[in-house]
């Protein structure tokens, strides 16, 4: 960029910067009329020399600090010429970096596509968006979870209420907005027990489609049990011979018996020996027996209620030999077991990283159930791992857990903060062969 002090208005060579103004003004003040010789003053005539009249107008300019620029090469006998300074040239605009733009475009093309899984349950609305990572794994890039209590009052009326549907639609609209911002290759969006059993469940799915654009699929109980197993495969002990996996939901509870004495499949769902789905969850059981003021007697009634539902399936027990040998463990995926784990760890705030995969022995579980049962409703609300959203449901979940423990006594329980969404993501990516493609790409590189 050109310096505005250079060019037509620049000071003469040898004149220090800042002195050019006084020089120019002095020349202008002694300017003679056009065509007259310049007056010459001798030292001895100084006293008789006539006084040169000052021009007030020029002095006013000098007092105001206005600059007068002399023309290049102007000598003592030339008239000074006022010239305004040259306007500064505009700053050059940076040119677009074509290489950076191409690199960003190439990076966008090379970025692995995302997969999405949405689970609308009786109590929660949950979304996960992930991209493939190492073999059998993925990296979550977006998530959403909100308690909506879609099944509130369902066990009493057989229908989804308007307030419950409004809460669910509002949460699903948030999920729809998140999905629109991601480059999703495939997505699976499911609804479970609340929509399965409600008289107006299908009509509600139509309403969701109209208002959010999401097309939810109402899955059956067997599919729900399989997805729960698929989502927790990595938490199964490598030395165990059998697993009783359970998912305590809001309106139903799925239980799968996994036999690992045969060849263990990379997809744990292929090792399911038997499964069942109980038509009871934390919301429906709490509505049936009460969830706020739960006495020991009420708690035992809850356990007996669930135990009666379990009796027929537990009697089949294809894992009896494994269970008698002791080489099996329980694996729980639900808000109930993660809540108990947080209480056990005495977390000031729930932390999934510390809870997911945690082992609890029989004494730990007994102590936590007894502890929560001894709390009042307000004390449960005050616990940071329970809070107001679960305070009236947690003991119903503990009762379902206790009934499962009575049917399959185990010394160890592993806690899983994962489930249906992770199962859907694993199956979607496996069906697309993303991990096979990545392995071939790794070999080429």
C-alpha positions in Angstrom: 0.0 0.0 0.0 1.3 3.4 -0.9 2.4 5.7 1.9 0.2 8.8 1.9 3.2 10.9 2.8 4.9 10.0 -0.5 4.1 11.6 -3.9 2.8 15.0 -4.7 2.4 16.1 -1.2 5.7 14.8 0.2 8.2 17.0 1.9 11.4 17.8 0.1 14.4 15.5 0.5 16.4 16.3 3.6 13.5 17.9 5.5 12.6 16.0 8.6 9.1 14.6 8.9 6.9 17.1 10.8 8.9 20.1 9.6 7.3 20.2 6.2 4.3 22.2 7.4 6.4 25.1 8.9 8.5 25.3 5.7 5.6 25.4 3.4 3.8 28.1 5.5 6.9 30.2 5.6 7.3 30.2 1.8 3.6 31.0 1.4 3.8 33.9 3.8 6.6 35.6 1.8 5.0 35.0 -1.6 5.5 38.0 -4.0 2.9 39.2 -6.6 3.1 37.5 -9.9 5.7 39.0 -12.3 7.5 41.2 -9.5 11.0 40.5 -8.5 11.5 39.1 -5.1 12.6 41.7 -2.5 16.2 41.3 -1.4 17.1 42.3 2.1 20.6 43.2 3.2 21.8 42.9 6.8 22.7 46.6 7.0 19.3 47.6 5.6 17.3 45.5 8.1 16.4 48.5 10.3 15.0 50.5 7.3 13.4 47.5 5.7 9.7 47.9 5.2 7.5 45.6 7.2 5.9 42.9 5.2 2.2 42.8 5.9 1.0 39.5 7.3 -2.1 37.9 5.9 -4.5 37.2 8.8 -6.2 34.5 6.8 -3.0 32.6 6.4 -2.1 33.0 10.0 -5.5 31.6 10.9 -4.7 28.6 8.9 -1.3 28.3 10.6 -3.0 28.6 14.1 -5.5 25.9 13.1 -2.6 23.6 12.3 -3.6 23.3 8.6 -0.8 21.9 6.4 0.2 23.7 3.2 2.1 21.5 0.8 4.8 22.8 -1.5 5.0 21.6 -5.1 7.9 19.2 -5.8 11.0 21.2 -6.8 9.6 24.6 -5.7 12.4 27.0 -5.0 12.4 30.3 -3.1 11.1 32.1 -6.2 8.3 29.9 -7.1 4.7 30.2 -5.8 3.6 27.6 -3.4 0.7 25.4 -4.5 -1.8 23.9 -2.2 -2.3 20.2 -2.9 -4.4 17.9 -0.8 -2.8 14.6 0.3 -3.5 11.6 -1.9 -6.2 9.4 -0.5 -5.0 6.2 1.0 -5.4 3.2 -1.3 -7.9 0.6 -0.1 -6.4 -2.4 1.8 -6.0 -5.4 -0.4 -8.6 -8.0 0.2 -7.3 -11.5 1.0 -7.7 -13.9 -1.8 -9.7 -17.1 -1.1 -7.4 -20.0 -0.3 -8.4 -22.5 -2.9 -6.2 -25.2 -1.4 -7.9 -24.8 2.0 -11.3 -25.0 0.4 -10.4 -28.1 -1.5 -9.0 -29.7 1.6 -12.2 -28.9 3.6 -14.3 -30.4 0.8 -12.2 -33.5 0.7 -12.3 -33.8 4.4 -16.1 -33.6 4.3 -16.2 -36.3 1.7 -13.8 -38.6 3.7 -15.7 -38.1 7.0 -17.5 -41.3 7.9 -21.2 -41.2 7.6 -23.2 -41.1 10.8 -25.8 -43.5 12.1 -28.7 -42.6 14.4 -30.9 -44.5 16.9 -33.9 -43.2 18.7 -35.8 -45.0 21.5 -39.1 -43.6 22.6 -40.0 -45.6 25.7 -42.7 -45.4 28.3 -40.7 -43.0 30.5 -37.8 -41.6 28.3 -37.1 -40.3 24.9 -33.4 -40.9 23.9 -31.4 -40.3 20.8 -27.8 -41.3 19.9 -25.9 -40.3 16.7 -22.5 -42.0 16.2 -19.8 -42.8 13.6 -17.9 -46.1 13.3 -14.7 -46.5 15.2 -12.6 -49.5 15.8 -14.0 -53.0 15.1 -17.3 -53.4 16.8 -17.2 -49.9 18.3 -18.5 -46.5 17.5 -18.0 -42.9 18.6 -20.9 -40.8 19.8 -21.1 -37.4 18.2 -24.5 -36.3 19.4 -27.0 -37.4 22.1 -30.3 -36.4 23.6 -32.3 -37.7 26.6 -35.4 -36.4 28.2 -37.9 -37.9 30.7 -41.3 -37.5 29.0 -43.5 -40.1 30.8 -45.4 -41.0 27.7 -47.0 -43.9 29.6 -48.3 -41.8 32.5 -51.8 -43.1 33.4 -51.7 -45.8 30.7 -52.1 -48.7 33.1 -55.2 -47.1 34.5 -56.9 -45.8 31.3 -55.4 -47.9 28.5 -54.7 -44.8 26.5 -51.9 -42.2 26.1 -53.0 -38.9 27.6 -52.9 -35.6 25.7 -50.3 -34.0 28.1 -48.1 -37.0 27.8 -48.3 -37.0 24.0 -47.5 -33.3 23.9 -44.4 -33.8 26.0 -43.2 -36.6 23.8 -43.8 -34.7 20.6 -41.9 -31.7 22.0 -38.9 -34.0 22.7 -39.1 -35.7 19.4 -39.1 -32.3 17.6 -35.7 -31.7 19.3 -34.5 -35.0 18.0 -35.7 -34.2 14.5 -33.7 -31.0 14.5 -30.6 -32.8 15.6 -30.9 -35.3 12.8 -31.3 -32.6 10.2 -27.9 -31.2 11.1 -26.1 -34.5 10.7 -25.1 -36.4 7.6 -26.9 -39.6 8.7 -26.5 -42.6 6.4 -29.0 -44.8 8.3 -31.3 -44.4 11.2 -33.7 -46.5 13.2 -36.4 -44.9 15.2 -38.4 -47.1 17.6 -41.3 -46.9 20.1 -41.8 -49.6 22.7 -44.3 -50.7 25.3 -46.3 -47.5 25.7 -47.2 -47.3 22.0 -47.5 -51.2 21.8 -50.2 -51.4 24.5 -52.1 -48.1 24.2 -55.4 -48.0 22.3 -54.3 -44.8 20.6 -50.6 -45.8 20.1 -50.8 -46.0 16.3 -52.7 -42.7 16.1 -50.0 -41.1 18.2 -47.3 -42.4 15.8 -49.2 -40.7 12.9 -49.3 -37.5 14.9 -45.5 -37.7 15.4 -45.0 -38.1 11.7 -47.2 -35.1 10.8 -45.6 -32.8 13.3 -41.9 -33.8 13.3 -41.4 -35.8 10.1 -40.1 -38.7 12.1 -41.5 -42.2 11.2 -41.3 -44.3 14.3 -41.5 -48.1 14.3 -43.4 -49.9 17.1 -41.3 -52.9 17.8 -42.4 -56.2 19.4 -41.1 -57.5 22.7 -38.7 -60.1 21.1 -37.0 -57.4 19.1 -36.7 -55.2 22.2 -35.0 -58.1 24.1 -32.6 -58.8 21.2 -31.6 -55.1 20.9 -30.9 -54.9 24.7 -28.6 -57.8 24.4 -26.8 -56.4 21.3 -26.2 -53.1 23.1 -24.5 -54.7 26.1 -22.3 -57.4 24.5 -19.0 -55.8 25.4 -19.8 -55.8 29.1 -20.1 -59.6 29.4 -17.3 -61.1 31.4 -15.0 -63.1 29.1 -14.7 -65.9 31.6 -18.4 -66.4 32.3 -20.5 -69.2 30.8 -23.9 -67.6 31.1 -25.5 -64.2 31.6 -29.0 -63.2 32.8 -29.5 -59.8 31.1 -32.4 -57.6 32.0 -33.7 -54.3 30.9 -36.2 -52.7 33.4 -38.2 -50.2 31.4 -41.1 -47.9 32.1 -43.9 -50.2 30.9 -42.2 -53.5 30.4 -39.1 -55.4 31.5 -37.2 -57.7 29.2 -35.1 -60.6 30.4 -32.7 -62.7 28.2 -30.8 -65.8 29.2 -27.6 -65.9 27.3 -25.7 -69.3 27.0 -22.0 -68.9 26.3 -21.0 -72.5 26.6 -21.5 -72.8 22.9 -19.3 -70.9 20.4 -19.5 -67.3 21.4 -20.8 -65.2 18.5 -19.5 -61.7 17.8 -23.1 -60.7 18.0 -24.2 -61.7 21.5 -27.8 -61.8 20.5 -27.1 -65.0 18.6 -26.4 -66.7 22.0 -29.8 -66.0 23.5 -31.2 -69.3 24.9 -34.5 -67.9 26.1 -36.2 -64.6 26.7 -39.3 -63.1 28.1 -41.0 -59.7 28.4 -42.9 -58.9 31.5 -45.8 -56.5 31.1 -44.6 -54.4 34.0 -42.1 -51.6 34.4 -41.3 -48.8 36.9 -44.2 -46.5 35.8 -46.9 -49.2 35.7 -45.8 -50.9 39.0 -45.6 -47.5 40.8 -49.0 -46.6 39.6 -50.4 -49.9 40.8 -48.8 -49.8 44.3 -47.9 -46.2 44.8 -44.4 -44.7 44.4 -44.1 -41.8 46.8 -44.7 -43.4 50.2 -43.4 -46.9 50.0 -43.3 -48.8 53.2 -41.4 -52.2 53.6 -44.8 -54.0 53.3 -45.6 -52.2 50.1 -42.2 -53.0 48.7 -42.6 -56.7 49.5 -46.0 -56.6 47.7 -44.3 -55.2 44.6 -41.6 -57.9 44.7 -44.2 -60.6 45.1 -46.3 -59.2 42.2 -43.3 -59.3 39.8 -42.2 -62.7 41.1 -45.5 -64.2 40.2 -45.1 -62.9 36.6 -41.6 -64.4 36.5 -42.4 -67.8 37.9 -43.3 -69.6 34.7 -40.3 -68.4 32.8 -37.9 -68.9 35.6 -39.0 -72.5 35.9 -37.8 -73.3 32.4 -34.3 -72.1 33.3 -32.2 -73.4 30.4 -29.1 -72.1 32.3 -29.7 -74.2 35.4 -26.5 -76.1 35.1 -24.5 -73.0 34.5 -26.2 -71.1 37.4 -25.6 -74.0 39.7 -21.9 -74.0 38.8 -21.7 -70.3 39.7 -20.0 -69.2 36.5 -22.6 -66.6 35.5 -23.5 -63.1 36.4 -26.4 -60.6 36.1 -26.1 -57.7 33.7 -28.6 -54.9 34.2 -29.4 -52.1 31.7 -31.9 -49.6 33.1 -32.3 -46.4 35.0 -32.8 -48.5 38.2 -29.4 -50.1 38.2 -27.5 -47.0 37.1 -29.3 -45.0 39.9 -28.3 -47.6 42.5 -24.7 -47.6 41.2 -24.6 -43.8 41.5 -25.9 -44.0 45.1 -23.4 -46.7 45.9 -20.5 -44.5 44.6 -22.0 -41.5 46.5 -21.7 -39.3 43.4 -22.3 -35.6 43.8 -23.5 -35.7 40.2 -24.3 -38.6 38.0 -21.2 -39.6 36.0 -21.8 -42.2 33.2 -18.0 -42.9 32.9 -17.9 -44.2 36.4 -21.2 -46.1 36.3 -21.1 -47.9 33.0 -19.4 -51.3 33.5 -19.3 -51.1 37.3 -19.4 -54.4 39.2 -21.5 -54.7 42.3 -21.5 -57.7 44.6 -24.5 -59.1 46.4 -23.9 -57.2 49.6 -23.5 -53.9 47.7 -26.9 -54.4 46.0 -28.6 -55.4 49.2 -27.2 -52.4 51.0 -28.3 -50.0 48.3 -31.9 -51.3 48.1 -32.2 -51.1 51.9 -30.8 -47.6 52.0 -33.1 -46.2 49.3 -36.1 -48.0 50.9 -35.3 -46.2 54.2 -35.4 -42.8 52.6 -38.5 -40.6 52.5 -39.8 -39.2 49.3 -38.1 -35.9 49.9 -34.8 -37.6 50.7 -35.0 -39.4 47.4 -35.7 -36.2 45.6 -32.6 -34.6 47.3 -30.3 -37.3 46.1 -28.4 -36.1 43.0 -28.5 -39.5 41.3 -32.3 -39.8 41.8 -33.8 -36.4 41.8 -37.5 -35.4 41.3 -37.9 -37.2 38.0 -37.2 -40.6 39.5 -38.0 -40.2 43.1 -41.5 -41.9 42.8 -40.2 -44.6 40.4 -36.9 -45.8 41.9 -38.4 -48.2 44.5 -40.6 -49.8 41.9 -37.5 -50.5 39.9 -35.7 -51.9 43.0 -38.7 -54.3 43.5 -38.4 -55.6 39.9 -34.6 -56.0 40.4 -35.1 -57.9 43.6 -37.6 -60.3 42.0 -35.0 -61.0 39.2 -32.3 -61.6 41.9 -34.6 -64.0 43.7 -35.2 -66.0 40.5 -31.5 -66.1 39.5 -29.3 -65.6 42.6 -25.9 -64.3 41.7 -22.9 -63.0 43.5 -22.2 -60.3 40.9 -24.2 -57.7 39.0 -22.7 -55.6 36.3 -24.2 -52.2 35.6 -24.7 -51.0 32.0 -25.5 -47.5 31.1 -26.4 -48.5 27.6 -29.2 -50.5 25.9 -31.5 -50.3 22.9 -29.9 -47.4 21.2 -26.5 -49.0 21.3 -27.9 -52.2 20.1 -29.6 -50.5 17.1 -26.3 -48.7 16.2 -24.3 -51.9 16.4 -26.7 -53.7 14.1 -27.0 -50.9 11.6 -23.3 -50.6 11.2 -22.8 -54.4 11.1 -25.4 -54.6 8.3 -23.6 -52.0 6.3 -20.3 -53.7 6.8 -18.6 -50.5 8.0 -16.0 -52.4 10.1 -15.1 -54.7 7.2 -14.6 -51.7 4.9 -12.4 -50.0 7.5 -10.2 -53.1 7.9 -9.6 -53.2 4.1 -8.8 -49.5 4.1 -6.3 -50.0 7.0 -4.6 -52.8 5.1 -4.3 -50.7 1.9 -2.7 -47.8 3.9 
